[in-house]
C-alpha cells in the first residue's frame, strides 16, 4: 500500500486469495506464483464450514474445489 497513515507510518495489510467455483462439478485450482505469496492458509471454506483443510499451501500446489463453493486463503509469509 503506497499510502501512509496520519502519523506518516507505512500502511500494512493482509493479502487474501479467493477461489470461487460456480459450477456444480468439482474443479482444480492451482496456487499462484511465489511473488503473490509463498504460503497460504484457508480461513473460510463454504463447502466445509467446520474446517477440513488445515495445512499451508505453496505456489504451484493444486487443490480440488467442491462445486458451488468459495474458499478464502490468507497469505502467511
DAKA-V62855 format. One line per field, one symbol per residue. psi: psi as a letter, one per 30 degrees, with the letter a starting at -180 (. if undefined). burial: b if it has 16 or more other ideal C-beta (glycine too) atoms within 10 Angstrom, else e. A space follows every 50 residues. Layout:
psi=???
burial=???
This chain:
psi=kfllafggkkkkllklkkkkjflelllkkkkllfffkfkkkkfkjffiff kejflkllkfkklkklkhlkkkkkkg.
burial=eeeeeeeeeeeeeeeebebebeeeeeeebebeeeeebebbebeebeeeee eeeeeebeeeeebebbeebebebeeee
